[in-house]
Amino acid sequence: MPIDTIALEKAIKRAIPVTHLEIEDQSSGCGENYAIVLVSEAFQGKTTLARHRMVNDLLKDQIAQMHAFSQKTYTPTQYEELQAKGAV
């Protein structure tokens, strides 16, 4: 069964504080391939691997129904720095 962006957004926002969230369905609307950009204070002090494991764990039920899932995770400070450089 395909996952929709609203279900992903709700699952993420229920679990951690979100400063910024982008969810892109990269499967032409069939809901099997998603890419997210997630900015949260909850990532402070965590490595990229720890952040990705955290997101994978909180979305494990949804990810199990997808063909592909990619994520970029940032702290608010990291995201602001990327924005200043025009990198996002």
C-alpha positions as CSV (number, residue, x, y, z in Angstrom):
1,M,0.0,0.0,0.0
2,P,1.5,3.4,-1.0
3,I,2.4,6.0,1.7
4,D,1.3,9.6,1.2
5,T,3.1,12.7,2.2
6,I,0.6,13.6,4.9
7,A,1.2,10.4,6.7
8,L,4.9,10.9,6.6
9,E,4.6,14.5,7.8
10,K,2.4,13.5,10.7
11,A,4.6,10.6,11.8
12,I,7.7,12.9,11.8
13,K,6.1,15.8,13.6
14,R,4.6,13.6,16.3
15,A,8.0,12.2,17.1
16,I,10.4,15.1,17.0
17,P,10.4,18.9,17.0
18,V,10.6,20.1,13.4
19,T,12.0,23.4,12.3
20,H,11.8,22.7,8.6
21,L,10.5,19.7,6.6
22,E,10.4,19.0,2.8
23,I,8.9,15.8,1.6
24,E,9.2,14.9,-2.1
25,D,7.4,12.0,-3.7
26,Q,10.0,11.0,-6.4
27,S,7.8,8.2,-7.7
28,S,5.5,10.3,-9.9
29,G,2.7,10.1,-7.3
30,C,2.6,6.4,-6.6
31,G,4.0,6.9,-3.1
32,E,6.8,4.4,-3.2
33,N,9.9,6.6,-3.4
34,Y,10.4,9.6,-1.1
35,A,13.2,12.0,-0.3
36,I,13.0,14.2,2.7
37,V,14.9,17.2,4.1
38,L,14.4,17.4,7.8
39,V,15.7,20.1,10.2
40,S,15.4,19.6,13.9
41,E,16.9,20.5,17.2
42,A,16.7,16.8,18.1
43,F,19.7,16.3,15.8
44,Q,22.0,18.5,17.9
45,G,25.2,16.6,18.9
46,K,24.3,13.5,16.8
47,T,26.3,12.2,13.9
48,T,24.7,11.9,10.5
49,L,24.5,8.2,10.9
50,A,22.7,8.6,14.3
51,R,20.3,11.0,12.8
52,H,19.4,8.7,9.9
53,R,19.0,5.8,12.3
54,M,16.7,7.9,14.4
55,V,14.5,8.8,11.4
56,N,14.6,5.3,10.1
57,D,13.4,4.0,13.4
58,L,10.5,6.5,13.8
59,L,9.4,5.8,10.2
60,K,10.1,2.0,10.1
61,D,6.5,1.1,9.4
62,Q,6.2,3.6,6.5
63,I,9.7,2.8,5.1
64,A,8.8,-0.9,5.0
65,Q,6.0,-0.1,2.5
66,M,8.3,1.9,0.2
67,H,10.6,1.0,-2.6
68,A,13.1,3.8,-1.8
69,F,13.7,6.4,0.9
70,S,16.4,9.0,1.2
71,Q,17.0,11.7,3.8
72,K,19.0,14.8,4.5
73,T,19.0,15.8,8.2
74,Y,20.3,19.0,9.6
75,T,20.3,21.0,12.8
76,P,18.8,24.5,12.5
77,T,22.3,26.0,12.6
78,Q,23.6,23.7,9.8
79,Y,20.5,24.5,7.7
80,E,20.9,28.3,8.2
81,E,24.6,28.0,7.1
82,L,23.6,26.0,4.0
83,Q,20.9,28.6,3.2
84,A,23.5,31.4,3.5
85,K,25.7,29.7,1.1
86,G,22.8,29.1,-1.3
87,A,23.4,25.3,-1.1
88,V,19.7,24.5,-0.3
